[in-house]
Amino acid sequence: MPDPIVVLIESRFKSQELCVPHKVRPASRFLQLGPTGLLLLKITHVAFSLFAPIRPYNPADPEVTVLKRLFFLALLAMVIWAPVPSRAQEVSQEKAAQEKEQVLWQKLEATISGVDRNLDGVLGVAILDLTTGQKYLLHADEVLPTASSIKIAILAELYHQAQQGKIKLGDLYTLQSSDLVSGSGIAGALTPGVTRLTIRDVAALMISVSDNSATNVIIDRIGMENVNALLDSLGLTHIRLRRKMMDVKAAAEGRENIATPREMMTLLEDLYRGKVLNKKMTDDFFALLSVHKESYIPRELPEDLRIANKPGELEGVRNDSGIVFAGNRPFVISVMTTYLRREKDGGDAIIRIATAAYQMFDRLSRASQYGRVVSSHDTGKP
């Protein structure tokens, strides 16, 4: 469809003896200039009206006035080279905001470096801003014991098979005495041979109270090899489920469940972005993973803050990995510690790092591009 402004100008050309061999499309350019463009458009319209013809247009007529030609060229130059300051200002403001954010990232890095320096053990950290994609990594490619954090991968494969129709989360399972292992938690208090739970309920015990008997039931149902196959399909070759829960013999033989902080972070990101499950399954996966539990990441964070995480504990090992839904700046965090002289120090390290990360992302979530934090009640002095 022809540009109506082009049609207007061409019709004016034909009626005003203005023979300029330039082809222009002023409408889009006028509109890009906002109020300035509208003013130029009006000037153009008035100008052509002032030069109304006193005789019909004749393309062979050589009497094309220099004044008209100069006026048109000047007007064309104004349209082409008129500055568009609004976009430049936006770019400048975005750059300034990004620079201020980097100061906060540097302070977070300094805090984590201090925790690492003072910890009598090995620390690995991976943090991902799910909004911008920026990451912080410290010893993030070290392969470390996962303890119960491996249950995130187990839960992912359970939902993957449910999505494929291989398993129904509503199917009932009757707890057997042979299912019970050390660290059974609630399952150990239930009556074997009588208690019936849905598969989803069994998974809820695995996540919420880290019930090891419930975990082994899920592993038997979905297959250990299928958990690792799912991880392979995502390119996560360092997260491995190599034994069932509380299999001390397998652990003594070196068959430990392992991961790196980077790959735990990536697994959670892939799940969050819907790369593993469809929307319905993804929503239910995170609903289950968000069930309140005793863990390190939420320890000093607001009680009403949604956190989808799974901690893990073994002798000399303390871990926690999850997603913290901090307003419009959710982030992934995976903190893994091993070779701890005191396990409590590992837990305290996770708490301190998670708290520092949350405080940064919470401010970014509520702040303007200038850094003013906007709350329901302003705590600052006027």
C-alpha positions in Angstrom: 0.0 0.0 0.0 1.6 3.4 -1.0 2.7 5.8 1.7 -0.1 8.4 1.9 2.5 11.2 2.5 4.4 10.1 -0.6 1.1 10.3 -2.6 0.4 13.8 -1.1 3.9 15.1 -2.0 3.8 13.5 -5.5 0.4 15.1 -6.2 1.8 18.5 -5.0 4.8 18.0 -7.3 2.5 17.5 -10.3 0.5 20.6 -9.5 3.3 22.9 -8.5 6.0 22.8 -11.2 8.5 21.3 -8.6 10.6 19.0 -10.7 13.2 17.4 -8.3 14.5 14.0 -9.4 14.7 12.7 -5.7 12.5 10.0 -4.4 11.8 10.2 -0.7 9.6 8.5 1.8 9.1 11.2 4.5 6.2 9.7 6.4 8.2 7.1 8.5 11.0 9.6 9.1 8.6 12.2 10.3 6.9 9.8 12.7 10.3 8.7 14.1 11.0 12.3 15.1 7.9 12.6 17.3 6.6 16.1 17.9 9.4 17.5 15.7 8.4 15.3 12.9 4.8 16.4 13.1 5.9 20.0 13.0 8.0 19.4 9.9 5.0 17.6 8.3 2.8 20.6 8.9 5.5 22.9 7.5 5.7 20.7 4.3 2.0 20.8 3.9 1.9 24.6 4.3 4.9 25.2 2.0 3.3 23.2 -0.8 0.1 25.2 -0.3 1.9 28.5 -0.5 3.5 27.5 -3.8 0.1 26.6 -5.3 0.1 26.6 -9.1 -1.4 29.3 -11.3 -1.4 26.9 -14.3 -1.5 23.1 -14.8 1.6 21.1 -14.3 3.7 20.6 -17.5 6.7 18.2 -17.2 8.3 19.8 -20.2 8.1 23.3 -18.7 11.7 24.3 -17.8 10.5 27.1 -15.5 11.2 25.4 -12.2 12.1 28.1 -9.7 15.4 27.9 -7.8 13.7 29.0 -4.6 11.4 26.0 -4.7 14.3 23.6 -5.3 16.4 25.1 -2.5 13.5 25.0 -0.1 12.8 21.4 -0.8 16.5 20.4 -0.4 16.8 22.2 2.9 13.6 20.6 4.2 14.9 17.2 3.1 18.2 17.8 4.9 16.3 18.7 8.1 14.4 15.4 8.0 17.4 13.2 7.2 19.9 14.7 9.7 17.6 15.8 12.5 18.9 14.2 15.7 16.9 11.7 17.7 18.0 12.4 21.2 15.5 10.2 23.0 17.1 6.9 21.9 20.6 8.1 22.7 19.4 9.1 26.1 17.8 5.7 26.7 21.1 3.9 25.7 23.1 6.1 28.0 20.7 5.5 30.9 20.7 1.7 30.4 24.5 1.7 30.4 24.7 3.7 33.6 22.2 1.4 35.3 24.3 -1.7 34.2 27.5 -0.1 35.5 25.8 0.5 38.9 24.6 -3.1 39.0 28.2 -4.3 38.4 29.3 -2.6 41.5 26.8 -4.8 43.4 28.1 -7.9 41.7 31.6 -6.9 42.7 30.5 -6.6 46.3 28.8 -10.0 46.2 32.0 -11.5 44.8 34.0 -9.9 47.6 31.6 -11.4 50.2 31.8 -14.9 48.7 35.6 -14.6 48.5 35.7 -13.8 52.2 33.6 -16.8 53.0 35.8 -19.1 50.9 38.9 -17.7 52.5 37.7 -18.4 56.0 36.1 -21.8 55.4 38.1 -24.8 56.5 37.1 -26.9 53.6 36.4 -26.8 49.8 33.7 -24.5 48.5 32.0 -24.3 45.1 29.5 -21.7 44.1 27.4 -21.0 41.0 24.8 -18.1 40.8 22.8 -17.2 37.8 20.6 -14.1 37.2 17.6 -15.6 35.3 16.7 -12.1 34.0 20.0 -11.0 32.5 21.9 -14.3 32.3 24.9 -12.9 34.3 26.7 -15.5 36.4 29.0 -15.7 39.3 31.2 -18.8 39.4 33.7 -20.0 42.1 35.3 -23.4 41.7 32.1 -24.2 39.8 33.5 -27.1 37.8 34.8 -29.0 40.7 33.1 -32.5 41.0 31.7 -32.8 44.5 29.4 -35.1 46.4 25.7 -34.1 46.0 24.3 -35.9 49.1 20.5 -35.4 48.9 20.7 -32.5 46.4 20.8 -35.3 43.7 17.0 -35.7 44.4 16.4 -32.7 42.2 17.6 -34.8 39.2 15.5 -37.8 40.4 12.4 -35.6 40.6 13.0 -34.2 37.2 13.1 -37.7 35.6 10.0 -38.7 37.5 8.1 -35.8 36.0 9.7 -36.5 32.6 8.3 -40.0 32.6 4.9 -38.8 33.8 4.9 -36.4 30.9 5.7 -39.2 28.5 2.8 -41.3 30.0 5.1 -44.0 31.4 4.1 -43.2 35.0 1.0 -41.7 36.5 1.7 -39.5 39.5 -1.7 -40.5 40.9 -1.0 -44.2 40.9 -1.0 -45.8 44.4 2.0 -47.4 46.0 1.8 -49.7 49.0 4.8 -49.2 51.3 6.8 -52.4 52.0 9.0 -53.2 55.0 11.8 -53.9 52.5 11.7 -50.3 51.4 12.8 -49.0 54.7 16.5 -47.8 55.0 18.4 -45.5 57.4 17.2 -42.0 57.2 13.6 -43.0 56.4 12.0 -40.2 58.3 8.2 -40.3 58.0 8.2 -43.6 56.0 9.7 -45.4 59.0 6.7 -44.3 61.1 4.1 -45.7 58.6 2.7 -49.2 58.6 4.3 -51.4 55.9 1.9 -53.4 53.8 -1.0 -51.2 54.7 0.0 -47.6 54.0 -0.8 -46.5 50.5 0.5 -43.3 48.9 0.3 -41.8 45.5 3.6 -41.7 43.6 3.4 -37.9 43.9 3.0 -38.3 47.7 6.1 -40.5 47.8 8.0 -37.9 45.8 6.8 -35.2 48.3 8.3 -37.2 51.1 11.6 -37.4 49.1 11.7 -33.6 48.8 10.1 -32.2 51.9 11.7 -34.4 54.6 14.4 -35.9 52.4 13.0 -39.4 53.1 15.6 -41.9 51.8 13.2 -44.8 51.7 10.8 -42.8 49.6 13.7 -41.8 47.4 14.7 -45.4 46.8 11.0 -46.2 45.9 11.1 -43.5 43.2 14.5 -44.7 41.9 13.2 -48.3 41.6 10.2 -47.0 39.7 11.9 -44.8 37.2 15.3 -46.5 36.8 18.7 -45.1 37.8 19.9 -45.3 34.2 17.0 -43.2 33.0 18.0 -40.4 35.4 21.4 -40.3 33.9 20.1 -40.5 30.4 18.0 -37.4 31.0 21.0 -35.6 32.3 23.1 -36.7 29.3 20.4 -35.3 26.9 20.8 -31.9 28.6 24.6 -32.1 28.3 25.0 -32.5 32.0 27.6 -35.2 32.1 29.0 -34.5 35.6 25.8 -34.9 37.5 25.6 -38.7 38.1 23.2 -40.9 40.2 25.4 -43.8 40.9 23.8 -45.4 44.0 20.6 -45.5 46.0 20.3 -43.7 49.3 22.3 -45.0 52.2 24.1 -47.6 50.2 27.3 -47.3 52.3 28.9 -50.2 50.5 28.5 -48.5 47.1 29.8 -45.3 48.5 32.9 -47.1 50.0 33.6 -48.5 46.5 33.6 -45.0 45.1 30.1 -45.0 43.6 29.2 -41.6 45.0 26.4 -39.4 43.7 28.2 -36.4 42.3 27.7 -33.0 40.5 29.4 -29.7 39.9 27.9 -26.4 41.1 27.7 -25.2 37.5 25.7 -28.2 36.3 23.3 -28.1 39.2 22.8 -24.4 38.3 22.2 -25.3 34.6 19.8 -28.2 35.5 17.6 -25.8 37.5 17.8 -23.2 34.7 16.8 -25.7 32.1 13.8 -26.8 34.2 12.8 -23.1 34.9 12.9 -22.2 31.2 10.8 -25.2 30.2 13.5 -27.1 28.4 12.8 -30.3 30.2 9.1 -30.4 30.9 6.0 -28.8 29.5 4.4 -25.9 31.3 1.9 -28.0 33.4 4.6 -30.4 34.5 7.1 -27.6 35.1 4.6 -25.7 37.4 3.9 -28.9 39.4 7.6 -29.8 39.6 8.4 -26.4 41.1 5.4 -26.5 43.4 6.8 -29.7 44.9 10.3 -28.4 45.1 9.1 -25.3 46.8 7.5 -27.2 49.7 9.0 -25.8 53.0 11.9 -27.8 54.3 14.8 -27.5 56.8 17.6 -26.1 54.6 20.3 -23.5 54.3 19.3 -21.2 51.5 16.1 -19.9 53.1 17.5 -19.8 56.7 17.8 -16.0 56.9 15.4 -15.0 54.1 11.8 -13.7 54.4 9.4 -16.5 55.4 7.0 -15.7 52.6 9.6 -15.8 49.9 9.2 -18.7 47.4 12.3 -20.9 47.2 12.5 -24.1 45.2 15.5 -26.0 46.6 17.0 -29.2 47.9 19.8 -29.4 50.5 22.1 -32.3 51.1 24.1 -33.5 54.0 26.8 -36.2 54.5 29.7 -36.4 56.8 32.1 -33.6 55.8 29.5 -32.4 53.2 26.9 -29.6 53.2 25.1 -28.5 50.0 22.0 -26.6 48.9 20.8 -25.8 45.3 17.7 -24.1 44.2 15.9 -21.1 42.7 15.0 -18.0 44.8 12.0 -16.2 43.3 13.1 -12.7 44.3 10.4 -10.4 42.7 11.2 -9.9 39.1 14.8 -10.9 39.5 14.7 -14.7 40.3 18.1 -16.3 40.5 19.6 -19.8 40.7 22.1 -20.6 43.4 24.1 -23.7 44.0 26.5 -23.9 46.9 28.4 -27.1 47.6 31.0 -27.8 50.3 33.1 -30.8 51.1 36.2 -31.8 53.1 34.7 -29.8 56.0 36.4 -30.0 59.3 33.2 -28.8 60.9 29.9 -29.5 59.1 28.3 -26.5 60.8 30.8 -24.2 59.1 29.7 -25.5 55.7 26.1 -24.8 56.5 26.9 -21.3 57.8 28.8 -20.6 54.6 25.8 -21.5 52.5 23.5 -19.3 54.6 25.8 -16.3 54.4 26.3 -16.6 50.6 22.5 -17.2 50.0 21.7 -14.2 52.1 24.2 -11.9 50.4 22.9 -13.0 47.0 19.2 -12.4 48.0 20.0 -9.0 49.3 21.5 -8.0 46.0 18.7 -9.4 43.8 16.0 -8.1 46.1 17.4 -4.6 45.6 17.7 -5.0 41.9 14.1 -6.3 41.8 12.7 -3.2 43.5 15.0 -0.5 42.4 14.7 2.1 39.6 17.4 2.5 37.0 19.0 5.1 39.3 19.1 2.7 42.3 16.3 4.0 44.4 14.6 1.0 46.1 10.8 1.3 46.1 9.0 -0.4 48.9 5.4 -0.5 50.2 6.7 1.7 53.0 9.7 4.0 52.4 12.3 3.4 55.1 14.5 6.3 53.9 14.3 9.8 55.4 12.9 12.5 53.2 
